[in-house]
Each structure stands twice: as structure tokens, then as C-alpha cells.
Amino acid sequence: MSGPPVSLDLDRIGEDVPLLEGLRTARAIRRLRPDPVPAGLVRKVCAAGTFAPSGGNRQPWIFVAVTEPERRAFVAERYRRAFRAYIAPALEAAKDPAFPDAKRRNMNAALHLAEHLHEAPVHLFVAGRKRRGEPQLQALYPCVQNVLLACRAVGLGASLTTVHRAYGDEIDALLGLPPDCPSCALLPIGWPLGRYGRPPRRPVDECLFFERVPADALGRSRHPEA
Ligand SMILES: Cc1cc2nc3c(=O)[nH]c(=O)nc-3n(C[C@H](O)[C@H](O)[C@H](O)COP(=O)(O)O)c2cc1C
């Protein structure tokens, strides 16, 4: 799917995508159309998020969907600043012609998102109450992944980002989130410009072991640092 559907049945959209095929093709979609996304569809993907597991079934998630242009510009300006600092070493490394193509493509897509974030029609933040003074990321990321999968099912493009945390306090204040309920992720959501597809991944047989990991299996040459 590459554009907003002409008509949209909120009850039916996304309900027929096979689960495993959907998750195998739910890659980071960072090139988005500026066309608006109906609030009902944002609600539907967040509802999918609420079916995630959480410790003690505490369901700590709070979603904040930002659509107003001035608010998105505020977020995007800070995201861009943080992302440029984050990506600078990789940009330097990418001057080497031997820099791997897949990494280069991923970096360019992430750069595109940073430069165009203000155009993404929905900035969906996932936040959650701290517990014993600590953010409960482990309780929020399953929910985030459910939202990403639901976006895939209904034909929306989305990706998981966290760079905004460099300006987290300022952005959380804009969102009306109190200090004990910080945002952990920003999912820029919109209709995709490109297509879904299988992302490059290591074969499962390189990372699955039964009973015990053989002594030489996790050597640095087989699992170089990112
Ligand atoms: C914890 C976490 C934080 C991430 N933060 C960012 C981010 O700030 N910006 C960004 O463009 N992508 C971010 N990503 C997305 C990854 O770069 C992306 O999942 C990876 O490149 C694989 O993309 P693919 O599924 O299209 O292959 C993040 C992913 C994770 C799991």
C-alpha cells in the first residue's frame, strides 16, 4: 500500500494480515506522506498496543498522539538537533567506500526521517509511569512493538525512535507528561511512500541454540559490535 485508502472501514482494516507475515515485514518505514491519518486509525493501533503483556498486568502505557503542525515542528526541531549529533560519527565512517551498503541505506533513511519529521502527520509518543523511581521501559516496549505491528497491518508506515529523549524533559512538558511519567518512544506514523518488505536480518540459525551455547559460538568475529 502506498497511499491513503480511498475509503476506510475501521473495523475491518488490517484484520486479514497473517500475523507472522505481518511481523516479518514490519520494518522501519521512515519515508512518509504528509496526508493526515484518521484519529480512529490512531486509536486502533494504540488499542493493539494495549494488548501487550506487562508486569503484574499493570498496563503502564500512556499514548500521546501529536498532530498539530506547531507541536510537530517543536518536536522535530529537537529531534533533528539530537539526531545530527548522534549520527555524526557514522556519517564520518560512511565516507569510507567499504562502508556496508545496508548500513548506508539504513542511515540515509534515518537521516531522511530526521530532516522530514515535522511532515510526519502523527507523532505518537508512548509513555509510562516510573516505578520505584525508574522508567519501566521493559513494560513499554512490548506495547510499542504491538503498535508497530498494528501499523503494518493497517497499512501505515511507522518506526521506533528514541532520539527525542535527549530533549525528553522539554518534550514531555509539551505533551503534558509529568516527570514521573516520561515518554520512552516516539513513533512517527503516516502513510508510507515506499513498500513494506523483509528487512535484512541474521539467519536464525546463527542466534538460536538448544540447551547450551557452544564455547566458540559467540566469538567477536561472528557477532561484531554494531
Ligand atoms: C530501542 C530502539 C531505539 C531506536 N531509535 C531510533 C531512532 O532514534 N531513530 C531512528 O531512525 N531509528 C531508531 N530505531 C530503529 C532502528 O534503527 C531500526 O529498527 C533498525 O534500523 C532496523 O530497521 P529495519 O527493521 O527497517 O531493518 C530504534 C530501534 C530501537 C529498537
Ligand as a Chemical Component Dictionary entry (heavy atoms), coordinates in Angstrom:
data_LIG
# 
_chem_comp.id                   LIG 
_chem_comp.type                 NON-POLYMER 
_chem_comp.pdbx_formal_charge   0 
_chem_comp.three_letter_code    LIG 
# 
loop_
_chem_comp_atom.comp_id 
_chem_comp_atom.atom_id 
_chem_comp_atom.alt_atom_id 
_chem_comp_atom.type_symbol 
_chem_comp_atom.charge 
_chem_comp_atom.model_Cartn_x 
_chem_comp_atom.model_Cartn_y 
_chem_comp_atom.model_Cartn_z 
_chem_comp_atom.pdbx_ordinal 
LIG C1  C1  C 0 15.473 0.930  21.194 1  
LIG C2  C2  C 0 15.488 1.418  19.768 2  
LIG C3  C3  C 0 15.717 2.757  19.508 3  
LIG C4  C4  C 0 15.701 3.242  18.208 4  
LIG N1  N1  N 0 15.884 4.579  17.979 5  
LIG C5  C5  C 0 15.833 5.057  16.717 6  
LIG C6  C6  C 0 15.926 6.459  16.463 7  
LIG O1  O1  O 0 16.031 7.279  17.391 8  
LIG N2  N2  N 0 15.850 6.890  15.177 9  
LIG C7  C7  C 0 15.689 6.036  14.137 10 
LIG O2  O2  O 0 15.638 6.488  12.979 11 
LIG N3  N3  N 0 15.572 4.705  14.343 12 
LIG C8  C8  C 0 15.639 4.194  15.602 13 
LIG N4  N4  N 0 15.480 2.851  15.832 14 
LIG C9  C9  C 0 15.126 1.971  14.709 15 
LIG C10 C10 C 0 16.254 1.100  14.256 16 
LIG O3  O3  O 0 17.246 1.875  13.684 17 
LIG C11 C11 C 0 15.654 0.085  13.262 18 
LIG O4  O4  O 0 14.826 -0.770 13.991 19 
LIG C12 C12 C 0 16.715 -0.707 12.569 20 
LIG O5  O5  O 0 17.430 0.147  11.730 21 
LIG C13 C13 C 0 16.127 -1.851 11.762 22 
LIG O6  O6  O 0 15.321 -1.328 10.740 23 
LIG P1  P1  P 0 14.594 -2.351 9.720  24 
LIG O7  O7  O 0 13.579 -3.091 10.512 25 
LIG O8  O8  O 0 13.960 -1.477 8.663  26 
LIG O9  O9  O 0 15.659 -3.234 9.174  27 
LIG C14 C14 C 0 15.481 2.350  17.125 28 
LIG C15 C15 C 0 15.249 0.988  17.403 29 
LIG C16 C16 C 0 15.245 0.531  18.699 30 
LIG C17 C17 C 0 14.967 -0.931 18.965 31 
# 
loop_
_chem_comp_bond.comp_id 
_chem_comp_bond.atom_id_1 
_chem_comp_bond.atom_id_2 
_chem_comp_bond.value_order 
_chem_comp_bond.pdbx_ordinal 
LIG C1  C2  SING 1  
LIG C2  C3  SING 2  
LIG C2  C16 DOUB 3  
LIG C3  C4  DOUB 4  
LIG C4  N1  SING 5  
LIG C4  C14 SING 6  
LIG N1  C5  DOUB 7  
LIG C5  C6  SING 8  
LIG C5  C8  SING 9  
LIG C6  O1  DOUB 10 
LIG C6  N2  SING 11 
LIG N2  C7  SING 12 
LIG C7  O2  DOUB 13 
LIG C7  N3  SING 14 
LIG N3  C8  DOUB 15 
LIG C8  N4  SING 16 
LIG N4  C9  SING 17 
LIG N4  C14 SING 18 
LIG C9  C10 SING 19 
LIG C10 O3  SING 20 
LIG C10 C11 SING 21 
LIG C11 O4  SING 22 
LIG C11 C12 SING 23 
LIG C12 O5  SING 24 
LIG C12 C13 SING 25 
LIG C13 O6  SING 26 
LIG O6  P1  SING 27 
LIG P1  O7  DOUB 28 
LIG P1  O8  SING 29 
LIG P1  O9  SING 30 
LIG C14 C15 DOUB 31 
LIG C15 C16 SING 32 
LIG C16 C17 SING 33 
# 
